[in-house]
Amino acid sequence: MSPQRQSGRPGWRRVALGLGVPFIAIVCVAPFLGRLPWTIMGIPVILVWMFVWFPLTSLCLWLCEQRP
């Protein structure tokens, strides 16, 4: 059994989920996708990637704040 946090702040794993995953998806992966000539229904794959990550970032932040 782990004791409850007194400060009410999320642990490092939750912060890594809420901030790290979107950071890696946008800053590390996006430059490689920008070089690809692929399209999805006529839209460049990098643009689709960015727009998909808007709600996914909100989801990650929401999961970060959830209490166990």
CHARMM internal coordinates of N, CA and C (Angstrom, degrees):
IC EDIT
DIST 1 N 1 CA 1.4457
DIST 1 CA 1 C 1.5219
ANGL 1 N 1 CA 1 C 109.82
DIST 1 C 2 N 1.2933
ANGL 1 CA 1 C 2 N 115.29
DIHE 1 N 1 CA 1 C 2 N 130.79
DIST 2 N 2 CA 1.4616
ANGL 1 C 2 N 2 CA 118.89
DIHE 1 CA 1 C 2 N 2 CA 177.07
DIST 2 CA 2 C 1.5238
ANGL 2 N 2 CA 2 C 108.90
DIHE 1 C 2 N 2 CA 2 C -100.66
DIST 2 C 3 N 1.3063
ANGL 2 CA 2 C 3 N 116.36
DIHE 2 N 2 CA 2 C 3 N 140.93
DIST 3 N 3 CA 1.4689
ANGL 2 C 3 N 3 CA 118.81
DIHE 2 CA 2 C 3 N 3 CA 179.21
DIST 3 CA 3 C 1.5269
ANGL 3 N 3 CA 3 C 111.06
DIHE 2 C 3 N 3 CA 3 C -70.21
DIST 3 C 4 N 1.3128
ANGL 3 CA 3 C 4 N 115.55
DIHE 3 N 3 CA 3 C 4 N 151.39
DIST 4 N 4 CA 1.4599
ANGL 3 C 4 N 4 CA 119.33
DIHE 3 CA 3 C 4 N 4 CA 179.08
DIST 4 CA 4 C 1.5163
ANGL 4 N 4 CA 4 C 109.95
DIHE 3 C 4 N 4 CA 4 C -71.28
DIST 4 C 5 N 1.3105
ANGL 4 CA 4 C 5 N 115.17
DIHE 4 N 4 CA 4 C 5 N 149.56
DIST 5 N 5 CA 1.4630
ANGL 4 C 5 N 5 CA 120.32
DIHE 4 CA 4 C 5 N 5 CA 177.91
DIST 5 CA 5 C 1.5214
ANGL 5 N 5 CA 5 C 109.02
DIHE 4 C 5 N 5 CA 5 C -73.54
DIST 5 C 6 N 1.3085
ANGL 5 CA 5 C 6 N 115.69
DIHE 5 N 5 CA 5 C 6 N 132.41
DIST 6 N 6 CA 1.4505
ANGL 5 C 6 N 6 CA 120.46
DIHE 5 CA 5 C 6 N 6 CA 178.79
DIST 6 CA 6 C 1.5225
ANGL 6 N 6 CA 6 C 111.90
DIHE 5 C 6 N 6 CA 6 C -79.87
DIST 6 C 7 N 1.3196
ANGL 6 CA 6 C 7 N 117.44
DIHE 6 N 6 CA 6 C 7 N -30.08
DIST 7 N 7 CA 1.4578
ANGL 6 C 7 N 7 CA 120.63
DIHE 6 CA 6 C 7 N 7 CA -174.41
DIST 7 CA 7 C 1.5278
ANGL 7 N 7 CA 7 C 112.92
DIHE 6 C 7 N 7 CA 7 C -78.28
DIST 7 C 8 N 1.3268
ANGL 7 CA 7 C 8 N 118.52
DIHE 7 N 7 CA 7 C 8 N -20.45
DIST 8 N 8 CA 1.4491
ANGL 7 C 8 N 8 CA 121.07
DIHE 7 CA 7 C 8 N 8 CA -178.67
DIST 8 CA 8 C 1.5198
ANGL 8 N 8 CA 8 C 113.65
DIHE 7 C 8 N 8 CA 8 C 80.86
DIST 8 C 9 N 1.3199
ANGL 8 CA 8 C 9 N 117.96
DIHE 8 N 8 CA 8 C 9 N 2.57
DIST 9 N 9 CA 1.4599
ANGL 8 C 9 N 9 CA 121.56
DIHE 8 CA 8 C 9 N 9 CA 179.37
DIST 9 CA 9 C 1.5232
ANGL 9 N 9 CA 9 C 109.65
DIHE 8 C 9 N 9 CA 9 C -85.62
DIST 9 C 10 N 1.3346
ANGL 9 CA 9 C 10 N 117.41
DIHE 9 N 9 CA 9 C 10 N 149.72
DIST 10 N 10 CA 1.4662
ANGL 9 C 10 N 10 CA 119.78
DIHE 9 CA 9 C 10 N 10 CA 177.79
DIST 10 CA 10 C 1.5253
ANGL 10 N 10 CA 10 C 111.06
DIHE 9 C 10 N 10 CA 10 C -71.20
DIST 10 C 11 N 1.3235
ANGL 10 CA 10 C 11 N 116.36
DIHE 10 N 10 CA 10 C 11 N 153.48
DIST 11 N 11 CA 1.4576
ANGL 10 C 11 N 11 CA 121.92
DIHE 10 CA 10 C 11 N 11 CA 178.15
DIST 11 CA 11 C 1.5185
ANGL 11 N 11 CA 11 C 111.48
DIHE 10 C 11 N 11 CA 11 C -73.70
DIST 11 C 12 N 1.3255
ANGL 11 CA 11 C 12 N 115.19
DIHE 11 N 11 CA 11 C 12 N 174.27
DIST 12 N 12 CA 1.4681
ANGL 11 C 12 N 12 CA 120.12
DIHE 11 CA 11 C 12 N 12 CA -175.81
DIST 12 CA 12 C 1.5146
ANGL 12 N 12 CA 12 C 111.80
DIHE 11 C 12 N 12 CA 12 C -65.03
DIST 12 C 13 N 1.3240
ANGL 12 CA 12 C 13 N 118.56
DIHE 12 N 12 CA 12 C 13 N -30.05
DIST 13 N 13 CA 1.4676
ANGL 12 C 13 N 13 CA 120.00
DIHE 12 CA 12 C 13 N 13 CA 179.22
DIST 13 CA 13 C 1.5259
ANGL 13 N 13 CA 13 C 110.87
DIHE 12 C 13 N 13 CA 13 C -67.18
DIST 13 C 14 N 1.3040
ANGL 13 CA 13 C 14 N 116.07
DIHE 13 N 13 CA 13 C 14 N -39.13
DIST 14 N 14 CA 1.4570
ANGL 13 C 14 N 14 CA 119.67
DIHE 13 CA 13 C 14 N 14 CA 179.04
DIST 14 CA 14 C 1.5212
ANGL 14 N 14 CA 14 C 111.04
DIHE 13 C 14 N 14 CA 14 C -70.23
DIST 14 C 15 N 1.3092
ANGL 14 CA 14 C 15 N 116.73
DIHE 14 N 14 CA 14 C 15 N -38.04
DIST 15 N 15 CA 1.4686
ANGL 14 C 15 N 15 CA 119.81
DIHE 14 CA 14 C 15 N 15 CA 177.12
DIST 15 CA 15 C 1.5254
ANGL 15 N 15 CA 15 C 109.74
DIHE 14 C 15 N 15 CA 15 C -65.60
DIST 15 C 16 N 1.3229
ANGL 15 CA 15 C 16 N 117.13
DIHE 15 N 15 CA 15 C 16 N -39.16
DIST 16 N 16 CA 1.4637
ANGL 15 C 16 N 16 CA 120.34
DIHE 15 CA 15 C 16 N 16 CA 177.10
DIST 16 CA 16 C 1.5227
ANGL 16 N 16 CA 16 C 110.66
DIHE 15 C 16 N 16 CA 16 C -62.79
DIST 16 C 17 N 1.3150
ANGL 16 CA 16 C 17 N 117.17
DIHE 16 N 16 CA 16 C 17 N -37.78
DIST 17 N 17 CA 1.4676
ANGL 16 C 17 N 17 CA 120.65
DIHE 16 CA 16 C 17 N 17 CA 177.09
DIST 17 CA 17 C 1.5196
ANGL 17 N 17 CA 17 C 110.79
DIHE 16 C 17 N 17 CA 17 C -68.77
DIST 17 C 18 N 1.3169
ANGL 17 CA 17 C 18 N 116.61
DIHE 17 N 17 CA 17 C 18 N -46.67
DIST 18 N 18 CA 1.4540
ANGL 17 C 18 N 18 CA 120.73
DIHE 17 CA 17 C 18 N 18 CA -174.67
DIST 18 CA 18 C 1.5139
ANGL 18 N 18 CA 18 C 114.43
DIHE 17 C 18 N 18 CA 18 C -71.93
DIST 18 C 19 N 1.3223
ANGL 18 CA 18 C 19 N 117.21
DIHE 18 N 18 CA 18 C 19 N -33.75
DIST 19 N 19 CA 1.4608
ANGL 18 C 19 N 19 CA 120.76
DIHE 18 CA 18 C 19 N 19 CA -177.11
DIST 19 CA 19 C 1.5212
ANGL 19 N 19 CA 19 C 113.18
DIHE 18 C 19 N 19 CA 19 C -112.28
DIST 19 C 20 N 1.3182
ANGL 19 CA 19 C 20 N 117.33
DIHE 19 N 19 CA 19 C 20 N -38.61
DIST 20 N 20 CA 1.4581
ANGL 19 C 20 N 20 CA 121.25
DIHE 19 CA 19 C 20 N 20 CA -174.48
DIST 20 CA 20 C 1.5129
ANGL 20 N 20 CA 20 C 114.34
DIHE 19 C 20 N 20 CA 20 C -70.73
DIST 20 C 21 N 1.3080
ANGL 20 CA 20 C 21 N 116.88
DIHE 20 N 20 CA 20 C 21 N -43.86
DIST 21 N 21 CA 1.4656
ANGL 20 C 21 N 21 CA 120.18
DIHE 20 CA 20 C 21 N 21 CA -178.09
DIST 21 CA 21 C 1.5317
ANGL 21 N 21 CA 21 C 111.30
DIHE 20 C 21 N 21 CA 21 C -63.47
DIST 21 C 22 N 1.3417
ANGL 21 CA 21 C 22 N 119.08
DIHE 21 N 21 CA 21 C 22 N -49.46
DIST 22 N 22 CA 1.4717
ANGL 21 C 22 N 22 CA 117.64
DIHE 21 CA 21 C 22 N 22 CA 177.22
DIST 22 CA 22 C 1.5364
ANGL 22 N 22 CA 22 C 112.71
DIHE 21 C 22 N 22 CA 22 C -64.05
DIST 22 C 23 N 1.3253
ANGL 22 CA 22 C 23 N 117.44
DIHE 22 N 22 CA 22 C 23 N -36.36
DIST 23 N 23 CA 1.4597
ANGL 22 C 23 N 23 CA 120.71
DIHE 22 CA 22 C 23 N 23 CA 178.65
DIST 23 CA 23 C 1.5266
ANGL 23 N 23 CA 23 C 110.82
DIHE 22 C 23 N 23 CA 23 C -60.49
DIST 23 C 24 N 1.3218
ANGL 23 CA 23 C 24 N 116.64
DIHE 23 N 23 CA 23 C 24 N -47.67
DIST 24 N 24 CA 1.4622
ANGL 23 C 24 N 24 CA 120.74
DIHE 23 CA 23 C 24 N 24 CA 179.70
DIST 24 CA 24 C 1.5291
ANGL 24 N 24 CA 24 C 110.54
DIHE 23 C 24 N 24 CA 24 C -64.30
DIST 24 C 25 N 1.3304
ANGL 24 CA 24 C 25 N 116.60
DIHE 24 N 24 CA 24 C 25 N -41.07
DIST 25 N 25 CA 1.4658
ANGL 24 C 25 N 25 CA 120.12
DIHE 24 CA 24 C 25 N 25 CA -178.20
DIST 25 CA 25 C 1.5190
ANGL 25 N 25 CA 25 C 112.09
DIHE 24 C 25 N 25 CA 25 C -64.69
DIST 25 C 26 N 1.3196
ANGL 25 CA 25 C 26 N 117.52
DIHE 25 N 25 CA 25 C 26 N -36.92
DIST 26 N 26 CA 1.4598
ANGL 25 C 26 N 26 CA 120.10
DIHE 25 CA 25 C 26 N 26 CA -176.59
DIST 26 CA 26 C 1.5215
ANGL 26 N 26 CA 26 C 111.43
DIHE 25 C 26 N 26 CA 26 C -90.17
DIST 26 C 27 N 1.3137
ANGL 26 CA 26 C 27 N 117.54
DIHE 26 N 26 CA 26 C 27 N -51.50
DIST 27 N 27 CA 1.4713
ANGL 26 C 27 N 27 CA 120.79
DIHE 26 CA 26 C 27 N 27 CA -172.01
DIST 27 CA 27 C 1.5284
ANGL 27 N 27 CA 27 C 112.41
DIHE 26 C 27 N 27 CA 27 C -78.48
DIST 27 C 28 N 1.3152
ANGL 27 CA 27 C 28 N 117.26
DIHE 27 N 27 CA 27 C 28 N -35.67
DIST 28 N 28 CA 1.4709
ANGL 27 C 28 N 28 CA 119.28
DIHE 27 CA 27 C 28 N 28 CA -175.43
DIST 28 CA 28 C 1.5368
ANGL 28 N 28 CA 28 C 113.28
DIHE 27 C 28 N 28 CA 28 C -94.01
DIST 28 C 29 N 1.3082
ANGL 28 CA 28 C 29 N 118.30
DIHE 28 N 28 CA 28 C 29 N -36.92
DIST 29 N 29 CA 1.4607
ANGL 28 C 29 N 29 CA 121.31
DIHE 28 CA 28 C 29 N 29 CA -174.75
DIST 29 CA 29 C 1.5310
ANGL 29 N 29 CA 29 C 112.02
DIHE 28 C 29 N 29 CA 29 C -90.13
DIST 29 C 30 N 1.3154
ANGL 29 CA 29 C 30 N 117.13
DIHE 29 N 29 CA 29 C 30 N -37.59
DIST 30 N 30 CA 1.4629
ANGL 29 C 30 N 30 CA 120.90
DIHE 29 CA 29 C 30 N 30 CA -174.41
DIST 30 CA 30 C 1.5321
ANGL 30 N 30 CA 30 C 114.34
DIHE 29 C 30 N 30 CA 30 C -57.95
DIST 30 C 31 N 1.3223
ANGL 30 CA 30 C 31 N 120.31
DIHE 30 N 30 CA 30 C 31 N -41.08
DIST 31 N 31 CA 1.4681
ANGL 30 C 31 N 31 CA 117.94
DIHE 30 CA 30 C 31 N 31 CA 179.04
DIST 31 CA 31 C 1.5323
ANGL 31 N 31 CA 31 C 113.64
DIHE 30 C 31 N 31 CA 31 C -59.91
DIST 31 C 32 N 1.3160
ANGL 31 CA 31 C 32 N 116.97
DIHE 31 N 31 CA 31 C 32 N -33.30
DIST 32 N 32 CA 1.4626
ANGL 31 C 32 N 32 CA 120.15
DIHE 31 CA 31 C 32 N 32 CA 178.28
DIST 32 CA 32 C 1.5288
ANGL 32 N 32 CA 32 C 111.09
DIHE 31 C 32 N 32 CA 32 C -72.96
DIST 32 C 33 N 1.3331
ANGL 32 CA 32 C 33 N 116.85
DIHE 32 N 32 CA 32 C 33 N -35.63
DIST 33 N 33 CA 1.4663
ANGL 32 C 33 N 33 CA 119.95
DIHE 32 CA 32 C 33 N 33 CA 178.55
DIST 33 CA 33 C 1.5230
ANGL 33 N 33 CA 33 C 111.41
DIHE 32 C 33 N 33 CA 33 C -71.35
DIST 33 C 34 N 1.3318
ANGL 33 CA 33 C 34 N 116.82
DIHE 33 N 33 CA 33 C 34 N -28.33
DIST 34 N 34 CA 1.4555
ANGL 33 C 34 N 34 CA 120.43
DIHE 33 CA 33 C 34 N 34 CA 180.00
DIST 34 CA 34 C 1.5203
ANGL 34 N 34 CA 34 C 113.42
DIHE 33 C 34 N 34 CA 34 C -66.09
DIST 34 C 35 N 1.3005
ANGL 34 CA 34 C 35 N 117.25
DIHE 34 N 34 CA 34 C 35 N -21.47
DIST 35 N 35 CA 1.4624
ANGL 34 C 35 N 35 CA 121.70
DIHE 34 CA 34 C 35 N 35 CA 179.81
DIST 35 CA 35 C 1.5217
ANGL 35 N 35 CA 35 C 113.51
DIHE 34 C 35 N 35 CA 35 C -85.27
DIST 35 C 36 N 1.3190
ANGL 35 CA 35 C 36 N 116.75
DIHE 35 N 35 CA 35 C 36 N -12.25
DIST 36 N 36 CA 1.4599
ANGL 35 C 36 N 36 CA 120.63
DIHE 35 CA 35 C 36 N 36 CA -176.81
DIST 36 CA 36 C 1.5191
ANGL 36 N 36 CA 36 C 111.20
DIHE 35 C 36 N 36 CA 36 C -80.20
DIST 36 C 37 N 1.3085
ANGL 36 CA 36 C 37 N 117.18
DIHE 36 N 36 CA 36 C 37 N 139.75
DIST 37 N 37 CA 1.4711
ANGL 36 C 37 N 37 CA 119.69
DIHE 36 CA 36 C 37 N 37 CA 178.54
DIST 37 CA 37 C 1.5342
ANGL 37 N 37 CA 37 C 113.25
DIHE 36 C 37 N 37 CA 37 C -85.38
DIST 37 C 38 N 1.3205
ANGL 37 CA 37 C 38 N 118.03
DIHE 37 N 37 CA 37 C 38 N 5.48
DIST 38 N 38 CA 1.4599
ANGL 37 C 38 N 38 CA 121.37
DIHE 37 CA 37 C 38 N 38 CA -175.78
DIST 38 CA 38 C 1.5194
ANGL 38 N 38 CA 38 C 111.56
DIHE 37 C 38 N 38 CA 38 C -69.26
DIST 38 C 39 N 1.3119
ANGL 38 CA 38 C 39 N 114.44
DIHE 38 N 38 CA 38 C 39 N 153.27
DIST 39 N 39 CA 1.4563
ANGL 38 C 39 N 39 CA 121.27
DIHE 38 CA 38 C 39 N 39 CA 173.90
DIST 39 CA 39 C 1.5204
ANGL 39 N 39 CA 39 C 109.63
DIHE 38 C 39 N 39 CA 39 C -133.98
DIST 39 C 40 N 1.3114
ANGL 39 CA 39 C 40 N 115.52
DIHE 39 N 39 CA 39 C 40 N 154.90
DIST 40 N 40 CA 1.4594
ANGL 39 C 40 N 40 CA 122.81
DIHE 39 CA 39 C 40 N 40 CA 175.08
DIST 40 CA 40 C 1.5230
ANGL 40 N 40 CA 40 C 105.77
DIHE 39 C 40 N 40 CA 40 C -121.49
DIST 40 C 41 N 1.3167
ANGL 40 CA 40 C 41 N 116.29
DIHE 40 N 40 CA 40 C 41 N 109.26
DIST 41 N 41 CA 1.4612
ANGL 40 C 41 N 41 CA 123.05
DIHE 40 CA 40 C 41 N 41 CA -175.84
DIST 41 CA 41 C 1.5325
ANGL 41 N 41 CA 41 C 111.27
DIHE 40 C 41 N 41 CA 41 C 53.97
DIST 41 C 42 N 1.3291
ANGL 41 CA 41 C 42 N 116.23
DIHE 41 N 41 CA 41 C 42 N 39.00
DIST 42 N 42 CA 1.4535
ANGL 41 C 42 N 42 CA 121.87
DIHE 41 CA 41 C 42 N 42 CA 177.23
DIST 42 CA 42 C 1.5200
ANGL 42 N 42 CA 42 C 115.24
DIHE 41 C 42 N 42 CA 42 C 85.30
DIST 42 C 43 N 1.3300
ANGL 42 CA 42 C 43 N 117.59
DIHE 42 N 42 CA 42 C 43 N -0.83
DIST 43 N 43 CA 1.4637
ANGL 42 C 43 N 43 CA 121.99
DIHE 42 CA 42 C 43 N 43 CA -179.23
DIST 43 CA 43 C 1.5249
ANGL 43 N 43 CA 43 C 107.72
DIHE 42 C 43 N 43 CA 43 C -104.47
DIST 43 C 44 N 1.3382
ANGL 43 CA 43 C 44 N 118.58
DIHE 43 N 43 CA 43 C 44 N 133.44
DIST 44 N 44 CA 1.4659
ANGL 43 C 44 N 44 CA 119.92
DIHE 43 CA 43 C 44 N 44 CA 178.67
DIST 44 CA 44 C 1.5293
ANGL 44 N 44 CA 44 C 111.52
DIHE 43 C 44 N 44 CA 44 C -57.89
DIST 44 C 45 N 1.3137
ANGL 44 CA 44 C 45 N 115.93
DIHE 44 N 44 CA 44 C 45 N 142.14
DIST 45 N 45 CA 1.4615
ANGL 44 C 45 N 45 CA 121.43
DIHE 44 CA 44 C 45 N 45 CA -174.43
DIST 45 CA 45 C 1.5339
ANGL 45 N 45 CA 45 C 111.69
DIHE 44 C 45 N 45 CA 45 C -61.28
DIST 45 C 46 N 1.3225
ANGL 45 CA 45 C 46 N 118.90
DIHE 45 N 45 CA 45 C 46 N -31.17
DIST 46 N 46 CA 1.4634
ANGL 45 C 46 N 46 CA 120.68
DIHE 45 CA 45 C 46 N 46 CA 179.08
DIST 46 CA 46 C 1.5251
ANGL 46 N 46 CA 46 C 111.07
DIHE 45 C 46 N 46 CA 46 C -65.55
DIST 46 C 47 N 1.3224
ANGL 46 CA 46 C 47 N 117.36
DIHE 46 N 46 CA 46 C 47 N -37.36
DIST 47 N 47 CA 1.4611
ANGL 46 C 47 N 47 CA 120.93
DIHE 46 CA 46 C 47 N 47 CA 179.27
DIST 47 CA 47 C 1.5257
ANGL 47 N 47 CA 47 C 110.85
DIHE 46 C 47 N 47 CA 47 C -68.73
DIST 47 C 48 N 1.3153
ANGL 47 CA 47 C 48 N 116.63
DIHE 47 N 47 CA 47 C 48 N -41.00
DIST 48 N 48 CA 1.4685
ANGL 47 C 48 N 48 CA 120.87
DIHE 47 CA 47 C 48 N 48 CA 176.31
DIST 48 CA 48 C 1.5322
ANGL 48 N 48 CA 48 C 109.41
DIHE 47 C 48 N 48 CA 48 C -62.29
DIST 48 C 49 N 1.3322
ANGL 48 CA 48 C 49 N 116.93
DIHE 48 N 48 CA 48 C 49 N -43.48
DIST 49 N 49 CA 1.4686
ANGL 48 C 49 N 49 CA 122.39
DIHE 48 CA 48 C 49 N 49 CA 179.82
DIST 49 CA 49 C 1.5262
ANGL 49 N 49 CA 49 C 111.12
DIHE 48 C 49 N 49 CA 49 C -57.85
DIST 49 C 50 N 1.3298
ANGL 49 CA 49 C 50 N 116.33
DIHE 49 N 49 CA 49 C 50 N -46.72
DIST 50 N 50 CA 1.4677
ANGL 49 C 50 N 50 CA 120.29
DIHE 49 CA 49 C 50 N 50 CA -179.25
DIST 50 CA 50 C 1.5264
ANGL 50 N 50 CA 50 C 111.60
DIHE 49 C 50 N 50 CA 50 C -63.97
DIST 50 C 51 N 1.3249
ANGL 50 CA 50 C 51 N 117.11
DIHE 50 N 50 CA 50 C 51 N -44.64
DIST 51 N 51 CA 1.4555
ANGL 50 C 51 N 51 CA 119.48
DIHE 50 CA 50 C 51 N 51 CA -178.85
DIST 51 CA 51 C 1.5300
ANGL 51 N 51 CA 51 C 112.53
DIHE 50 C 51 N 51 CA 51 C -69.59
DIST 51 C 52 N 1.3067
ANGL 51 CA 51 C 52 N 118.19
DIHE 51 N 51 CA 51 C 52 N -30.27
DIST 52 N 52 CA 1.4700
ANGL 51 C 52 N 52 CA 121.11
DIHE 51 CA 51 C 52 N 52 CA 175.65
DIST 52 CA 52 C 1.5263
ANGL 52 N 52 CA 52 C 110.23
DIHE 51 C 52 N 52 CA 52 C -68.46
DIST 52 C 53 N 1.3291
ANGL 52 CA 52 C 53 N 116.74
DIHE 52 N 52 CA 52 C 53 N -34.13
DIST 53 N 53 CA 1.4597
ANGL 52 C 53 N 53 CA 119.86
DIHE 52 CA 52 C 53 N 53 CA -177.62
DIST 53 CA 53 C 1.5210
ANGL 53 N 53 CA 53 C 113.92
DIHE 52 C 53 N 53 CA 53 C -77.97
DIST 53 C 54 N 1.3217
ANGL 53 CA 53 C 54 N 119.51
DIHE 53 N 53 CA 53 C 54 N -12.99
DIST 54 N 54 CA 1.4707
ANGL 53 C 54 N 54 CA 119.65
DIHE 53 CA 53 C 54 N 54 CA 174.40
DIST 54 CA 54 C 1.5284
ANGL 54 N 54 CA 54 C 110.77
DIHE 53 C 54 N 54 CA 54 C -58.75
DIST 54 C 55 N 1.3361
ANGL 54 CA 54 C 55 N 119.97
DIHE 54 N 54 CA 54 C 55 N -57.66
DIST 55 N 55 CA 1.4680
ANGL 54 C 55 N 55 CA 118.56
DIHE 54 CA 54 C 55 N 55 CA 179.01
DIST 55 CA 55 C 1.5326
ANGL 55 N 55 CA 55 C 113.12
DIHE 54 C 55 N 55 CA 55 C -71.19
DIST 55 C 56 N 1.3319
ANGL 55 CA 55 C 56 N 117.48
DIHE 55 N 55 CA 55 C 56 N -30.40
DIST 56 N 56 CA 1.4645
ANGL 55 C 56 N 56 CA 118.45
DIHE 55 CA 55 C 56 N 56 CA 179.03
DIST 56 CA 56 C 1.5298
ANGL 56 N 56 CA 56 C 112.00
DIHE 55 C 56 N 56 CA 56 C -66.20
DIST 56 C 57 N 1.3214
ANGL 56 CA 56 C 57 N 117.64
DIHE 56 N 56 CA 56 C 57 N -33.90
DIST 57 N 57 CA 1.4605
ANGL 56 C 57 N 57 CA 120.54
DIHE 56 CA 56 C 57 N 57 CA 175.87
DIST 57 CA 57 C 1.5220
ANGL 57 N 57 CA 57 C 110.24
DIHE 56 C 57 N 57 CA 57 C -65.69
DIST 57 C 58 N 1.3080
ANGL 57 CA 57 C 58 N 116.99
DIHE 57 N 57 CA 57 C 58 N -41.99
DIST 58 N 58 CA 1.4667
ANGL 57 C 58 N 58 CA 119.91
DIHE 57 CA 57 C 58 N 58 CA 176.58
DIST 58 CA 58 C 1.5240
ANGL 58 N 58 CA 58 C 110.95
DIHE 57 C 58 N 58 CA 58 C -62.66
DIST 58 C 59 N 1.3163
ANGL 58 CA 58 C 59 N 117.01
DIHE 58 N 58 CA 58 C 59 N -39.18
DIST 59 N 59 CA 1.4610
ANGL 58 C 59 N 59 CA 120.87
DIHE 58 CA 58 C 59 N 59 CA 177.21
DIST 59 CA 59 C 1.5236
ANGL 59 N 59 CA 59 C 110.94
DIHE 58 C 59 N 59 CA 59 C -63.50
DIST 59 C 60 N 1.3144
ANGL 59 CA 59 C 60 N 117.74
DIHE 59 N 59 CA 59 C 60 N -44.03
DIST 60 N 60 CA 1.4642
ANGL 59 C 60 N 60 CA 121.16
DIHE 59 CA 59 C 60 N 60 CA 178.70
DIST 60 CA 60 C 1.5294
ANGL 60 N 60 CA 60 C 111.35
DIHE 59 C 60 N 60 CA 60 C -61.67
DIST 60 C 61 N 1.3284
ANGL 60 CA 60 C 61 N 116.96
DIHE 60 N 60 CA 60 C 61 N -42.34
DIST 61 N 61 CA 1.4638
ANGL 60 C 61 N 61 CA 120.42
DIHE 60 CA 60 C 61 N 61 CA 178.35
DIST 61 CA 61 C 1.5185
ANGL 61 N 61 CA 61 C 111.27
DIHE 60 C 61 N 61 CA 61 C -66.63
DIST 61 C 62 N 1.3215
ANGL 61 CA 61 C 62 N 117.18
DIHE 61 N 61 CA 61 C 62 N -37.79
DIST 62 N 62 CA 1.4470
ANGL 61 C 62 N 62 CA 120.59
DIHE 61 CA 61 C 62 N 62 CA 177.47
DIST 62 CA 62 C 1.5388
ANGL 62 N 62 CA 62 C 110.80
DIHE 61 C 62 N 62 CA 62 C -64.21
DIST 62 C 63 N 1.3269
ANGL 62 CA 62 C 63 N 116.46
DIHE 62 N 62 CA 62 C 63 N -44.12
DIST 63 N 63 CA 1.4606
ANGL 62 C 63 N 63 CA 120.52
DIHE 62 CA 62 C 63 N 63 CA 177.89
DIST 63 CA 63 C 1.5162
ANGL 63 N 63 CA 63 C 111.51
DIHE 62 C 63 N 63 CA 63 C -64.02
DIST 63 C 64 N 1.2990
ANGL 63 CA 63 C 64 N 117.22
DIHE 63 N 63 CA 63 C 64 N -32.27
DIST 64 N 64 CA 1.4637
ANGL 63 C 64 N 64 CA 122.54
DIHE 63 CA 63 C 64 N 64 CA 177.97
DIST 64 CA 64 C 1.5329
ANGL 64 N 64 CA 64 C 110.80
DIHE 63 C 64 N 64 CA 64 C -62.88
DIST 64 C 65 N 1.3056
ANGL 64 CA 64 C 65 N 116.94
DIHE 64 N 64 CA 64 C 65 N -36.95
DIST 65 N 65 CA 1.4652
ANGL 64 C 65 N 65 CA 121.61
DIHE 64 CA 64 C 65 N 65 CA -175.14
DIST 65 CA 65 C 1.5206
ANGL 65 N 65 CA 65 C 114.49
DIHE 64 C 65 N 65 CA 65 C -88.36
DIST 65 C 66 N 1.3177
ANGL 65 CA 65 C 66 N 118.17
DIHE 65 N 65 CA 65 C 66 N -9.79
DIST 66 N 66 CA 1.4642
ANGL 65 C 66 N 66 CA 120.61
DIHE 65 CA 65 C 66 N 66 CA -178.27
DIST 66 CA 66 C 1.5243
ANGL 66 N 66 CA 66 C 110.99
DIHE 65 C 66 N 66 CA 66 C -68.18
DIST 66 C 67 N 1.2902
ANGL 66 CA 66 C 67 N 115.60
DIHE 66 N 66 CA 66 C 67 N 139.91
DIST 67 N 67 CA 1.4753
ANGL 66 C 67 N 67 CA 121.57
DIHE 66 CA 66 C 67 N 67 CA 176.49
DIST 67 CA 67 C 1.5201
ANGL 67 N 67 CA 67 C 109.80
DIHE 66 C 67 N 67 CA 67 C -84.78
DIST 67 C 68 N 1.3100
ANGL 67 CA 67 C 68 N 117.92
DIHE 67 N 67 CA 67 C 68 N 144.11
DIST 68 N 68 CA 1.4840
ANGL 67 C 68 N 68 CA 119.72
DIHE 67 CA 67 C 68 N 68 CA 178.50
DIST 68 CA 68 C 1.5078
ANGL 68 N 68 CA 68 C 111.63
DIHE 67 C 68 N 68 CA 68 C -70.52
END
COOR INIT
IC SEED 1 N 1 CA 1 C
IC BUILD
